[in-house]
Amino acid sequence: MNAPGLIIIVPILAGLLLLCLPSALLRIKAWTAMAVSLFALVLAFMAIGEEKGLTWMVPFLKDYTSGDASGKLVTSLLRLTALRLDAISVWMTILAAFYAWIVSVYTLSSGKEGEPVPNFHGYVLITLGFAAGALLCDHLLFFLFCWGVLGLTLFMLIRGNNDEQAAAAKKSLIMIGASDSLMILGIGLLWIVQPSMNISGIHLGTDTPLAVGAFLCLLAGSLTKAGAFPFHTWVPDFAETGPAASSAFLPASVDKLLGIYLLARLCLGMFILNEWLVFLIILTGSVTIIAGVMMALAQHKFKKLLGYHAVSQVGYMILGIGIGTPVGIAGGLFHLFNNALYKTGLFLSAGNVEKQTGTDDIDQTGGLAAFMPFTFASSLVFALAISGVPPLNGFASKWLIYQGVIDLGSQGGVSATLWPLWLGMAVLGSALTLASFIKFLTGIFLGARREELASVKESNGFRCTPPVILALLCLASGILASGLVIPRMIMPLYQKFDFVGFWNSELISILVILSFVLGFLFYAMHKLVKIRVAESFTGGEPKKEEKPVVVGDFYLNITRAPFFEVIYRMAEKKWFDIYAWGKELVLATGKGLSILHTGLLPLYVLWAAAGLIILLLVFL
């Protein structure tokens, strides 16, 4: 069996084996998960050299093909397990394996404390195997099968012992399952228009209602998996109630990879989008940016804040791919890779803070920077990266997206005419992201430490190492963006392009580092000057001890502004929650149907007769 097939098979088999092991062998299960995910990562890197089109997951079956019925069955199986090896599928598989390894390392210390959820490591490996299957396969039915299994593992990786986790798990499963149903419908419509199940063989125009319907159904599945507006509401609930390791692995990384991967396949290969579909995608991306970050600003629970930012950042990826220009598509895909780095790191760092303090409320923490230095340093890097501050990787990918939006303005169509609006929303999203992460960093790590947190100390090495690794990768991929990462890794995903204007990430990095050096020199020179230090006083009286400042109160003004107050109240009442709307519709329908079930036999006979008459009228 070749390396791509092993990437799928080995994690699934190892995960099933771990499900059978007793919980007493938890440490062995954790080390096994780390070893298997590392093995898959190595195989994924080996597959880079095999990027030559289609291959087989089980190539030895070709020797048993024949003209009889069994041979035809084997041939059909071969077609079903055809794997497509190109740059985008291989690199996303590498990232999926890498994040499975990172999460496994993070949970190596859980032997004494128990797993984040029951059978966590087994479900992580099963998720990795089926994620690799979805990313590498070329057959829509096999893709749909892997995609559906991932919905079940998503449910299992949040399932806990309290009502909040159970509700979030159920909501995630129902929303993902509903989108899967739409994808089945989309594939059926696609088969009617173009009878082909091979992703690489589909290149369909969107000039007929059936083709548009197929695209919209598949698009809904992609946006739900990625967590984009208006299918996003499962992500904040998952992030708030789920374990940090589960949130880091799924909504922050693997689910984003899968959702945006499908979007890229739909927009760049399977369909030729008309003007209005392009407008719809760009509008969805822009609204997702603003809606996610505005909700994040109002949060006091830092895990839910990160959940809404996981939604907001998806908007940049959708916007970049929807633009359709080479630089915009490169920016969207680069932002996908970058977001997985710093968003995974943020969830893992938040998990460290929650474990050490026992709370996820920003207003109940503070002053932890000196006592959790590695977590603070990593979180600082992640916060600056997600806010688009140079020279970090988030700035590099957002810069490409901004260039793509400007490049869109030179083209025709409705979307091109509105390019200043798209650019303004994207830049505003970055500014608001920085504002919310000032709240995040200040509330948790800066200011005065509370007395009840006096015993807080840094997490152990297993829990600190993954965020540090991810922070270093954020730095490296930002500094080397224009010289190495974009030309060698991002451009091969679609096509080469020329940068608009002058931009050199290495030069920017040198200038930023130089500014820090000069700042420290000025600070050192200031310290050499002798300054008289006196005790603080107010009105001739000694200054009284002040209570810690509650950072979240500064952001209440946003929620109380005349226009935004209405929006936030609507959000609290679930006006923008498609799951809540669907739930109310189902309950109302059930209530209406229950009225008809009176228990009287004559009424049931009447309904049966009416139904039979309707069927006769329809089919005769």
VENFEN-V98429 format. One record per residue. N is the residue number from 1. SS is DSSP state (helix for helix, strand for strand, loop for the rest). PHI is phi in whole degrees, -180 to 180 (999 if undefined). NEAR is the number of other ideal C-beta (glycine too) atoms within 12 Angstrom. Layout:
n=N ss=SS phi=PHI near=NEAR
n=N ss=SS phi=PHI near=NEAR
//
This chain:
n=1 ss=loop phi=999 near=20
n=2 ss=loop phi=-79 near=26
n=3 ss=helix phi=-59 near=34
n=4 ss=helix phi=-59 near=45
n=5 ss=helix phi=-66 near=33
n=6 ss=helix phi=-68 near=33
n=7 ss=helix phi=-60 near=48
n=8 ss=helix phi=-86 near=45
n=9 ss=helix phi=-72 near=31
n=10 ss=helix phi=-62 near=35
n=11 ss=helix phi=-61 near=45
n=12 ss=helix phi=-64 near=33
n=13 ss=helix phi=-64 near=25
n=14 ss=helix phi=-65 near=37
n=15 ss=helix phi=-65 near=38
n=16 ss=helix phi=-63 near=23
n=17 ss=helix phi=-64 near=22
n=18 ss=helix phi=-65 near=37
n=19 ss=helix phi=-64 near=27
n=20 ss=helix phi=-86 near=14
n=21 ss=loop phi=-78 near=24
n=22 ss=loop phi=-71 near=13
n=23 ss=helix phi=-66 near=22
n=24 ss=helix phi=-65 near=11
n=25 ss=helix phi=-97 near=21
n=26 ss=helix phi=-61 near=28
n=27 ss=helix phi=-63 near=23
n=28 ss=helix phi=-65 near=20
n=29 ss=helix phi=-63 near=36
n=30 ss=helix phi=-65 near=38
n=31 ss=helix phi=-67 near=26
n=32 ss=helix phi=-65 near=30
n=33 ss=helix phi=-61 near=47
n=34 ss=helix phi=-65 near=37
n=35 ss=helix phi=-67 near=25
n=36 ss=helix phi=-68 near=38
n=37 ss=helix phi=-66 near=47
n=38 ss=helix phi=-67 near=26
n=39 ss=helix phi=-61 near=29
n=40 ss=helix phi=-64 near=47
n=41 ss=helix phi=-64 near=34
n=42 ss=helix phi=-63 near=22
n=43 ss=helix phi=-62 near=34
n=44 ss=helix phi=-65 near=40
n=45 ss=helix phi=-65 near=23
n=46 ss=helix phi=-64 near=22
n=47 ss=helix phi=-71 near=35
n=48 ss=helix phi=-58 near=24
n=49 ss=helix phi=-75 near=15
n=50 ss=helix phi=-106 near=28
n=51 ss=loop phi=-75 near=27
n=52 ss=loop phi=-136 near=16
n=53 ss=strand phi=99 near=18
n=54 ss=strand phi=-94 near=27
n=55 ss=strand phi=-140 near=31
n=56 ss=strand phi=-116 near=34
n=57 ss=loop phi=-71 near=37
n=58 ss=loop phi=-128 near=26
n=59 ss=helix phi=-66 near=24
n=60 ss=helix phi=-67 near=16
n=61 ss=helix phi=-69 near=24
n=62 ss=helix phi=-62 near=20
n=63 ss=helix phi=-73 near=12
n=64 ss=helix phi=-109 near=17
n=65 ss=loop phi=-76 near=22
n=66 ss=loop phi=-153 near=14
n=67 ss=loop phi=-87 near=10
n=68 ss=loop phi=-81 near=11
n=69 ss=helix phi=-64 near=11
n=70 ss=helix phi=-65 near=14
n=71 ss=helix phi=-66 near=17
n=72 ss=helix phi=-66 near=15
n=73 ss=helix phi=-64 near=17
n=74 ss=helix phi=-65 near=24
n=75 ss=helix phi=-62 near=21
n=76 ss=helix phi=-64 near=19
n=77 ss=helix phi=-64 near=24
n=78 ss=helix phi=-61 near=28
n=79 ss=helix phi=-64 near=28
n=80 ss=helix phi=-66 near=27
n=81 ss=loop phi=-98 near=35
n=82 ss=strand phi=-65 near=35
n=83 ss=strand phi=-109 near=45
n=84 ss=strand phi=-105 near=39
n=85 ss=strand phi=-104 near=35
n=86 ss=loop phi=-136 near=32
n=87 ss=helix phi=-60 near=30
n=88 ss=helix phi=-70 near=39
n=89 ss=helix phi=-71 near=44
n=90 ss=helix phi=-69 near=36
n=91 ss=helix phi=-67 near=36
n=92 ss=helix phi=-71 near=40
n=93 ss=helix phi=-66 near=49
n=94 ss=helix phi=-58 near=37
n=95 ss=helix phi=-67 near=43
n=96 ss=helix phi=-61 near=49
n=97 ss=helix phi=-67 near=48
n=98 ss=helix phi=-64 near=37
n=99 ss=helix phi=-72 near=49
n=100 ss=helix phi=-64 near=54
n=101 ss=helix phi=-68 near=39
n=102 ss=helix phi=-61 near=42
n=103 ss=helix phi=-66 near=50
n=104 ss=helix phi=-65 near=47
n=105 ss=helix phi=-62 near=38
n=106 ss=helix phi=-61 near=48
n=107 ss=loop phi=-97 near=45
n=108 ss=helix phi=-64 near=34
n=109 ss=helix phi=-88 near=29
n=110 ss=helix phi=-86 near=33
n=111 ss=helix phi=-60 near=20
n=112 ss=loop phi=-81 near=13
n=113 ss=loop phi=-101 near=20
n=114 ss=loop phi=94 near=22
n=115 ss=loop phi=-73 near=38
n=116 ss=loop phi=-56 near=41
n=117 ss=loop phi=-139 near=36
n=118 ss=loop phi=-57 near=25
n=119 ss=loop phi=59 near=31
n=120 ss=helix phi=-56 near=42
n=121 ss=helix phi=-67 near=51
n=122 ss=helix phi=-64 near=39
n=123 ss=helix phi=-71 near=45
n=124 ss=helix phi=-63 near=53
n=125 ss=helix phi=-68 near=46
n=126 ss=helix phi=-63 near=39
n=127 ss=helix phi=-60 near=48
n=128 ss=helix phi=-61 near=57
n=129 ss=helix phi=-63 near=44
n=130 ss=helix phi=-75 near=39
n=131 ss=helix phi=-65 near=52
n=132 ss=helix phi=-62 near=51
n=133 ss=helix phi=-62 near=43
n=134 ss=helix phi=-66 near=47
n=135 ss=helix phi=-76 near=46
n=136 ss=helix phi=-97 near=50
n=137 ss=strand phi=-72 near=41
n=138 ss=loop phi=-115 near=36
n=139 ss=strand phi=-105 near=32
n=140 ss=helix phi=-64 near=39
n=141 ss=helix phi=-70 near=29
n=142 ss=helix phi=-67 near=35
n=143 ss=helix phi=-60 near=44
n=144 ss=helix phi=-65 near=35
n=145 ss=helix phi=-63 near=24
n=146 ss=helix phi=-62 near=38
n=147 ss=helix phi=-60 near=41
n=148 ss=helix phi=-67 near=29
n=149 ss=helix phi=-62 near=32
n=150 ss=helix phi=-64 near=45
n=151 ss=helix phi=-64 near=37
n=152 ss=helix phi=-71 near=24
n=153 ss=helix phi=-68 near=43
n=154 ss=helix phi=-59 near=47
n=155 ss=helix phi=-64 near=32
n=156 ss=helix phi=-71 near=33
n=157 ss=loop phi=-85 near=46
n=158 ss=loop phi=-119 near=44
n=159 ss=loop phi=-55 near=31
n=160 ss=loop phi=-132 near=26
n=161 ss=loop phi=-107 near=15
n=162 ss=loop phi=-121 near=16
n=163 ss=helix phi=-65 near=11
n=164 ss=helix phi=-64 near=23
n=165 ss=helix phi=-65 near=29
n=166 ss=helix phi=-62 near=20
n=167 ss=helix phi=-66 near=24
n=168 ss=helix phi=-66 near=39
n=169 ss=helix phi=-64 near=34
n=170 ss=helix phi=-65 near=25
n=171 ss=helix phi=-63 near=36
n=172 ss=helix phi=-62 near=46
n=173 ss=helix phi=-64 near=30
n=174 ss=helix phi=-68 near=28
n=175 ss=helix phi=-68 near=39
n=176 ss=helix phi=-66 near=42
n=177 ss=helix phi=-64 near=28
n=178 ss=helix phi=-64 near=29
n=179 ss=helix phi=-67 near=44
n=180 ss=helix phi=-63 near=34
n=181 ss=helix phi=-62 near=24
n=182 ss=helix phi=-64 near=30
n=183 ss=helix phi=-66 near=40
n=184 ss=helix phi=-61 near=26
n=185 ss=helix phi=-62 near=24
n=186 ss=helix phi=-63 near=37
n=187 ss=helix phi=-66 near=37
n=188 ss=helix phi=-63 near=23
n=189 ss=helix phi=-64 near=28
n=190 ss=helix phi=-63 near=37
n=191 ss=helix phi=-65 near=22
n=192 ss=helix phi=-67 near=18
n=193 ss=helix phi=-76 near=26
n=194 ss=loop phi=-142 near=25
n=195 ss=loop phi=-69 near=15
n=196 ss=loop phi=-148 near=21
n=197 ss=loop phi=-109 near=25
n=198 ss=strand phi=-91 near=28
n=199 ss=helix phi=-59 near=39
n=200 ss=helix phi=-70 near=26
n=201 ss=helix phi=-99 near=21
n=202 ss=loop phi=-102 near=32
n=203 ss=loop phi=-149 near=21
n=204 ss=strand phi=-115 near=31
n=205 ss=strand phi=-77 near=19
n=206 ss=loop phi=-106 near=32
n=207 ss=loop phi=-112 near=17
n=208 ss=loop phi=-130 near=19
n=209 ss=helix phi=-60 near=14
n=210 ss=helix phi=-66 near=22
n=211 ss=helix phi=-65 near=30
n=212 ss=helix phi=-64 near=26
n=213 ss=helix phi=-62 near=25
n=214 ss=helix phi=-62 near=35
n=215 ss=helix phi=-64 near=42
n=216 ss=helix phi=-66 near=30
n=217 ss=helix phi=-66 near=31
n=218 ss=helix phi=-68 near=43
n=219 ss=helix phi=-63 near=39
n=220 ss=helix phi=-61 near=34
n=221 ss=helix phi=-64 near=43
n=222 ss=helix phi=-64 near=45
n=223 ss=helix phi=-68 near=45
n=224 ss=helix phi=-67 near=45
n=225 ss=helix phi=-63 near=43
n=226 ss=helix phi=-76 near=50
n=227 ss=loop phi=85 near=50
n=228 ss=loop phi=-98 near=48
n=229 ss=loop phi=-63 near=34
n=230 ss=loop phi=-98 near=29
n=231 ss=loop phi=-101 near=38
n=232 ss=loop phi=-97 near=47
n=233 ss=helix phi=-69 near=38
n=234 ss=helix phi=-72 near=47
n=235 ss=helix phi=-68 near=51
n=236 ss=helix phi=-61 near=38
n=237 ss=helix phi=-66 near=37
n=238 ss=helix phi=-61 near=46
n=239 ss=helix phi=-65 near=48
n=240 ss=helix phi=-71 near=39
n=241 ss=helix phi=-101 near=36
n=242 ss=loop phi=-79 near=47
n=243 ss=loop phi=-62 near=44
n=244 ss=helix phi=-60 near=47
n=245 ss=helix phi=-65 near=45
n=246 ss=helix phi=-67 near=47
n=247 ss=helix phi=-65 near=52
n=248 ss=helix phi=-67 near=49
n=249 ss=helix phi=-83 near=54
n=250 ss=helix phi=-102 near=54
n=251 ss=helix phi=-60 near=55
n=252 ss=helix phi=-81 near=48
n=253 ss=helix phi=-132 near=48
n=254 ss=helix phi=-64 near=48
n=255 ss=helix phi=-65 near=54
n=256 ss=helix phi=-64 near=50
n=257 ss=helix phi=-58 near=48
n=258 ss=helix phi=-68 near=50
n=259 ss=helix phi=-64 near=49
n=260 ss=helix phi=-73 near=48
n=261 ss=helix phi=-60 near=48
n=262 ss=helix phi=-63 near=51
n=263 ss=helix phi=-60 near=42
n=264 ss=helix phi=-64 near=39
n=265 ss=helix phi=-63 near=38
n=266 ss=helix phi=-65 near=41
n=267 ss=helix phi=-84 near=39
n=268 ss=helix phi=-106 near=35
n=269 ss=helix phi=-145 near=27
n=270 ss=helix phi=-75 near=36
n=271 ss=strand phi=-130 near=39
n=272 ss=strand phi=-103 near=22
n=273 ss=loop phi=-78 near=33
n=274 ss=loop phi=-82 near=24
n=275 ss=helix phi=-62 near=21
n=276 ss=helix phi=-77 near=18
n=277 ss=helix phi=-70 near=31
n=278 ss=helix phi=-61 near=34
n=279 ss=helix phi=-60 near=27
n=280 ss=helix phi=-61 near=27
n=281 ss=helix phi=-68 near=43
n=282 ss=helix phi=-64 near=44
n=283 ss=helix phi=-62 near=28
n=284 ss=helix phi=-61 near=40
n=285 ss=helix phi=-63 near=46
n=286 ss=helix phi=-67 near=40
n=287 ss=helix phi=-66 near=32
n=288 ss=helix phi=-62 near=41
n=289 ss=helix phi=-58 near=47
n=290 ss=helix phi=-74 near=35
n=291 ss=helix phi=-62 near=40
n=292 ss=helix phi=-65 near=49
n=293 ss=helix phi=-74 near=43
n=294 ss=helix phi=-67 near=38
n=295 ss=helix phi=-70 near=41
n=296 ss=helix phi=-65 near=45
n=297 ss=helix phi=-60 near=40
n=298 ss=loop phi=-91 near=35
n=299 ss=loop phi=-86 near=38
n=300 ss=loop phi=-106 near=30
n=301 ss=strand phi=-91 near=33
n=302 ss=helix phi=-70 near=46
n=303 ss=helix phi=-71 near=45
n=304 ss=helix phi=-71 near=38
n=305 ss=helix phi=-58 near=45
n=306 ss=helix phi=-66 near=53
n=307 ss=helix phi=-62 near=42
n=308 ss=helix phi=-69 near=46
n=309 ss=helix phi=-70 near=55
n=310 ss=helix phi=-62 near=50
n=311 ss=helix phi=-72 near=53
n=312 ss=helix phi=-60 near=49
n=313 ss=helix phi=-68 near=55
n=314 ss=helix phi=-61 near=50
n=315 ss=helix phi=-58 near=50
n=316 ss=helix phi=-64 near=56
n=317 ss=helix phi=-65 near=52
n=318 ss=helix phi=-64 near=53
n=319 ss=helix phi=-61 near=52
n=320 ss=helix phi=-62 near=52
n=321 ss=helix phi=-70 near=50
n=322 ss=helix phi=-66 near=46
n=323 ss=helix phi=-57 near=47
n=324 ss=loop phi=86 near=37
n=325 ss=loop phi=-85 near=36
n=326 ss=helix phi=-56 near=29
n=327 ss=helix phi=-71 near=37
n=328 ss=helix phi=-68 near=50
n=329 ss=helix phi=-64 near=41
n=330 ss=helix phi=-61 near=46
n=331 ss=helix phi=-64 near=51
n=332 ss=helix phi=-64 near=50
n=333 ss=helix phi=-71 near=47
n=334 ss=helix phi=-64 near=45
n=335 ss=helix phi=-69 near=50
n=336 ss=helix phi=-60 near=50
n=337 ss=helix phi=-66 near=47
n=338 ss=helix phi=-66 near=48
n=339 ss=helix phi=-60 near=54
n=340 ss=helix phi=-62 near=53
n=341 ss=helix phi=-66 near=47
n=342 ss=helix phi=-79 near=50
n=343 ss=helix phi=-74 near=55
n=344 ss=helix phi=-61 near=52
n=345 ss=helix phi=-62 near=51
n=346 ss=helix phi=-65 near=53
n=347 ss=helix phi=-66 near=52
n=348 ss=helix phi=-68 near=49
n=349 ss=helix phi=-65 near=49
n=350 ss=helix phi=-63 near=53
n=351 ss=helix phi=-63 near=42
n=352 ss=helix phi=-63 near=45
n=353 ss=helix phi=-64 near=46
n=354 ss=helix phi=-63 near=38
n=355 ss=helix phi=-67 near=32
n=356 ss=helix phi=-79 near=30
n=357 ss=helix phi=-103 near=34
n=358 ss=loop phi=80 near=15
n=359 ss=loop phi=-146 near=25
n=360 ss=loop phi=-118 near=36
n=361 ss=strand phi=-94 near=26
n=362 ss=helix phi=-60 near=43
n=363 ss=helix phi=-72 near=28
n=364 ss=helix phi=-102 near=28
n=365 ss=loop phi=-121 near=44
n=366 ss=loop phi=135 near=38
n=367 ss=loop phi=70 near=28
n=368 ss=loop phi=-93 near=41
n=369 ss=loop phi=-60 near=28
n=370 ss=loop phi=-74 near=20
n=371 ss=loop phi=-105 near=26
n=372 ss=loop phi=-131 near=35
n=373 ss=helix phi=-64 near=20
n=374 ss=helix phi=-69 near=35
n=375 ss=helix phi=-65 near=43
n=376 ss=helix phi=-66 near=35
n=377 ss=helix phi=-62 near=28
n=378 ss=helix phi=-64 near=43
n=379 ss=helix phi=-63 near=43
n=380 ss=helix phi=-62 near=35
n=381 ss=helix phi=-62 near=37
n=382 ss=helix phi=-63 near=48
n=383 ss=helix phi=-64 near=41
n=384 ss=helix phi=-69 near=33
n=385 ss=helix phi=-67 near=48
n=386 ss=helix phi=-68 near=51
n=387 ss=loop phi=-84 near=38
n=388 ss=loop phi=78 near=40
n=389 ss=loop phi=-93 near=31
n=390 ss=loop phi=-71 near=32
n=391 ss=loop phi=-99 near=36
n=392 ss=loop phi=-78 near=39
n=393 ss=helix phi=-67 near=50
n=394 ss=helix phi=-61 near=46
n=395 ss=helix phi=-65 near=39
n=396 ss=helix phi=-62 near=45
n=397 ss=helix phi=-72 near=49
n=398 ss=helix phi=-66 near=43
n=399 ss=helix phi=-62 near=43
n=400 ss=helix phi=-65 near=50
n=401 ss=helix phi=-65 near=50
n=402 ss=helix phi=-60 near=39
n=403 ss=helix phi=-63 near=36
n=404 ss=helix phi=-64 near=45
n=405 ss=helix phi=-65 near=41
n=406 ss=helix phi=-65 near=27
n=407 ss=helix phi=-63 near=31
n=408 ss=helix phi=-62 near=38
n=409 ss=loop phi=-61 near=24
n=410 ss=loop phi=-83 near=17
n=411 ss=loop phi=-100 near=21
n=412 ss=loop phi=-94 near=12
n=413 ss=loop phi=112 near=21
n=414 ss=helix phi=-65 near=20
n=415 ss=helix phi=-62 near=37
n=416 ss=helix phi=-66 near=27
n=417 ss=helix phi=-63 near=17
n=418 ss=loop phi=-95 near=22
n=419 ss=helix phi=-59 near=31
n=420 ss=helix phi=-62 near=19
n=421 ss=helix phi=-66 near=25
n=422 ss=helix phi=-62 near=42
n=423 ss=helix phi=-65 near=31
n=424 ss=helix phi=-63 near=19
n=425 ss=helix phi=-68 near=34
n=426 ss=helix phi=-67 near=48
n=427 ss=helix phi=-67 near=28
n=428 ss=helix phi=-61 near=23
n=429 ss=helix phi=-59 near=43
n=430 ss=helix phi=-66 near=37
n=431 ss=helix phi=-64 near=23
n=432 ss=helix phi=-69 near=34
n=433 ss=helix phi=-63 near=46
n=434 ss=helix phi=-61 near=28
n=435 ss=helix phi=-62 near=28
n=436 ss=helix phi=-71 near=40
n=437 ss=helix phi=-83 near=44
n=438 ss=helix phi=-63 near=28
n=439 ss=helix phi=-61 near=41
n=440 ss=helix phi=-62 near=44
n=441 ss=helix phi=-70 near=38
n=442 ss=helix phi=-66 near=33
n=443 ss=helix phi=-67 near=42
n=444 ss=helix phi=-92 near=48
n=445 ss=helix phi=-108 near=39
n=446 ss=loop phi=-105 near=25
n=447 ss=loop phi=79 near=25
n=448 ss=loop phi=-83 near=23
n=449 ss=loop phi=-83 near=24
n=450 ss=loop phi=-73 near=26
n=451 ss=helix phi=-61 near=13
n=452 ss=helix phi=-70 near=15
n=453 ss=helix phi=-104 near=27
n=454 ss=loop phi=-64 near=14
n=455 ss=loop phi=-94 near=13
n=456 ss=loop phi=-69 near=31
n=457 ss=loop phi=-140 near=21
n=458 ss=loop phi=-66 near=26
n=459 ss=loop phi=-70 near=35
n=460 ss=loop phi=-72 near=24
n=461 ss=helix phi=-62 near=17
n=462 ss=helix phi=-63 near=31
n=463 ss=helix phi=-85 near=36
n=464 ss=helix phi=-88 near=34
n=465 ss=helix phi=-62 near=30
n=466 ss=helix phi=-57 near=45
n=467 ss=helix phi=-60 near=45
n=468 ss=helix phi=-65 near=33
n=469 ss=helix phi=-60 near=28
n=470 ss=helix phi=-66 near=47
n=471 ss=helix phi=-65 near=37
n=472 ss=helix phi=-64 near=25
n=473 ss=helix phi=-67 near=32
n=474 ss=helix phi=-61 near=44
n=475 ss=helix phi=-65 near=37
n=476 ss=helix phi=-64 near=26
n=477 ss=helix phi=-71 near=38
n=478 ss=helix phi=-82 near=42
n=479 ss=helix phi=-66 near=30
n=480 ss=loop phi=-97 near=26
n=481 ss=helix phi=-60 near=43
n=482 ss=helix phi=-76 near=34
n=483 ss=helix phi=-91 near=23
n=484 ss=helix phi=-130 near=19
n=485 ss=helix phi=-66 near=33
n=486 ss=helix phi=-68 near=38
n=487 ss=helix phi=-67 near=20
n=488 ss=helix phi=-91 near=18
n=489 ss=helix phi=-113 near=31
n=490 ss=helix phi=-85 near=39
n=491 ss=helix phi=-60 near=28
n=492 ss=helix phi=-64 near=22
n=493 ss=helix phi=-69 near=36
n=494 ss=loop phi=-138 near=34
n=495 ss=loop phi=-166 near=19
n=496 ss=loop phi=-76 near=16
n=497 ss=loop phi=-154 near=24
n=498 ss=loop phi=-102 near=19
n=499 ss=loop phi=-67 near=27
n=500 ss=loop phi=-85 near=24
n=501 ss=loop phi=76 near=14
n=502 ss=loop phi=-105 near=12
n=503 ss=loop phi=-153 near=23
n=504 ss=loop phi=-139 near=21
n=505 ss=helix phi=-66 near=34
n=506 ss=helix phi=-66 near=22
n=507 ss=helix phi=-65 near=18
n=508 ss=helix phi=-59 near=26
n=509 ss=helix phi=-64 near=28
n=510 ss=helix phi=-63 near=16
n=511 ss=helix phi=-65 near=17
n=512 ss=helix phi=-66 near=23
n=513 ss=helix phi=-63 near=18
n=514 ss=helix phi=-62 near=15
n=515 ss=helix phi=-65 near=16
n=516 ss=helix phi=-65 near=15
n=517 ss=helix phi=-62 near=14
n=518 ss=helix phi=-63 near=14
n=519 ss=helix phi=-62 near=14
n=520 ss=helix phi=-67 near=14
n=521 ss=helix phi=-65 near=14
n=522 ss=helix phi=-63 near=14
n=523 ss=helix phi=-65 near=13
n=524 ss=helix phi=-65 near=12
n=525 ss=helix phi=-65 near=11
n=526 ss=helix phi=-65 near=12
n=527 ss=helix phi=-68 near=11
n=528 ss=helix phi=-75 near=10
n=529 ss=loop phi=-81 near=10
n=530 ss=loop phi=-79 near=7
n=531 ss=loop phi=-125 near=8
n=532 ss=loop phi=-70 near=6
n=533 ss=loop phi=-109 near=6
n=534 ss=loop phi=-122 near=8
n=535 ss=loop phi=-72 near=9
n=536 ss=loop phi=-70 near=13
n=537 ss=strand phi=-150 near=10
n=538 ss=strand phi=-131 near=10
n=539 ss=loop phi=61 near=8
n=540 ss=loop phi=83 near=7
n=541 ss=strand phi=-108 near=9
n=542 ss=strand phi=-59 near=11
n=543 ss=loop phi=-69 near=12
n=544 ss=loop phi=-80 near=10
n=545 ss=loop phi=-66 near=8
n=546 ss=loop phi=-99 near=11
n=547 ss=loop phi=-78 near=13
n=548 ss=loop phi=-58 near=24
n=549 ss=loop phi=-76 near=19
n=550 ss=loop phi=-88 near=23
n=551 ss=helix phi=-63 near=34
n=552 ss=helix phi=-60 near=31
n=553 ss=helix phi=-65 near=19
n=554 ss=helix phi=-65 near=22
n=555 ss=helix phi=-93 near=32
n=556 ss=helix phi=-68 near=20
n=557 ss=helix phi=-61 near=16
n=558 ss=helix phi=-67 near=26
n=559 ss=helix phi=-72 near=26
n=560 ss=helix phi=-100 near=17
n=561 ss=loop phi=-64 near=17
n=562 ss=helix phi=-50 near=12
n=563 ss=helix phi=-74 near=13
n=564 ss=helix phi=-70 near=23
n=565 ss=helix phi=-60 near=17
n=566 ss=helix phi=-65 near=15
n=567 ss=helix phi=-63 near=23
n=568 ss=helix phi=-66 near=26
n=569 ss=helix phi=-66 near=18
n=570 ss=helix phi=-63 near=19
n=571 ss=helix phi=-66 near=29
n=572 ss=helix phi=-64 near=16
n=573 ss=loop phi=-88 near=14
n=574 ss=loop phi=68 near=19
n=575 ss=loop phi=-66 near=18
n=576 ss=loop phi=-102 near=28
n=577 ss=loop phi=-100 near=27
n=578 ss=helix phi=-66 near=26
n=579 ss=helix phi=-67 near=32
n=580 ss=helix phi=-64 near=25
n=581 ss=helix phi=-62 near=20
n=582 ss=helix phi=-65 near=24
n=583 ss=helix phi=-63 near=21
n=584 ss=helix phi=-64 near=17
n=585 ss=helix phi=-66 near=15
n=586 ss=helix phi=-64 near=16
n=587 ss=helix phi=-64 near=14
n=588 ss=helix phi=-66 near=14
n=589 ss=helix phi=-65 near=14
n=590 ss=helix phi=-63 near=14
n=591 ss=helix phi=-65 near=13
n=592 ss=helix phi=-66 near=12
n=593 ss=helix phi=-69 near=13
n=594 ss=helix phi=-65 near=12
n=595 ss=helix phi=-65 near=12
n=596 ss=helix phi=-75 near=16
n=597 ss=loop phi=-93 near=14
n=598 ss=loop phi=-89 near=13
n=599 ss=loop phi=89 near=10
n=600 ss=loop phi=-92 near=11
n=601 ss=helix phi=-60 near=11
n=602 ss=helix phi=-59 near=11
n=603 ss=helix phi=-67 near=15
n=604 ss=helix phi=-65 near=15
n=605 ss=helix phi=-64 near=12
n=606 ss=helix phi=-64 near=15
n=607 ss=helix phi=-66 near=18
n=608 ss=helix phi=-64 near=14
n=609 ss=helix phi=-66 near=14
n=610 ss=helix phi=-63 near=15
n=611 ss=helix phi=-64 near=14
n=612 ss=helix phi=-64 near=15
n=613 ss=helix phi=-62 near=14
n=614 ss=helix phi=-63 near=13
n=615 ss=helix phi=-63 near=12
n=616 ss=helix phi=-65 near=11
n=617 ss=helix phi=-66 near=10
n=618 ss=helix phi=-76 near=9
n=619 ss=helix phi=-99 near=8
n=620 ss=loop phi=-102 near=8
//
